[in-house]
Amino acid sequence: MDSAGQDINLNSPNKGLLSDSMTDVPVDTAVAAQAPAVEGLTDAEAEELRAELAKVEEEVVTLRQVLAAKERHCGELKRRLGLSTLEGLKQNLSRGWHDVQVSNAYVKTSEKLGEWNERVTQSDLYKKTQETLSQAGQKTSAALSTMGSAISRKLGDMRNSATFKSFEDRVGTIKSKVVSGRENGSDNLPSPTGSGDRPLPDHTPF
């Protein structure tokens, strides 16, 4: 290779790499102009897509304006009907909850929970636990019933005892004396000690 054709400029980025004949190759401008702007699309297709994009963006802006106008009109109608914001919020929540209930995710989750519940209730551990709790409840009921019977029996024995009968007889005697005293026009209660109508001793202080 001719040394005179080498780039001897020490400050050149192409020093010692390419010759002037290699770096000065002309570029075909016609080929560059025909290169598509986007890979896989021609200029006509790219221009058509740009026009469609501009149209869609314009439609989006128009729809937003229409939606805002509809919302204002809806608010005005609610105000004239006396519907408060809270009622509107309740309706929105109810509608949202209904949408959640009919959604595929909610339905699948409910089905999965139902399957888990069935598996748990049909498991041996759950059955054993249920049987144990049932037996414990039966034992508790039997113990309470036995305790109630014992208390009733004890009260019956006390009522049939001599002490209780003597007390009952005394109460009956006092009651009969009170009734007979009222029939005779006397308000003086009989003394339980059997002192009758004897006056109480006068404890006059010195």
Buried (B, 14 or more C-beta within 10 A) or exposed (E): EEEEEBBEEEEEEEEEEBBEEEEEEEEEEEEEEEEEEEEEEEEEEBEEEEEEEEEEEEEEEEEEEEEEEEEEEEEEEBEEEEEEEEEEEEEEEEEEEEEEEEEEEEEEEEEEEEEEEEEEEEEEEEEEEEEEEEEEEEEEEEEEEEEEEEEEEEEEEEEEEEEEEEEEEEEEEBEEBBEEBEEEEEEEEBEEEEEEEEEEEEEEEE
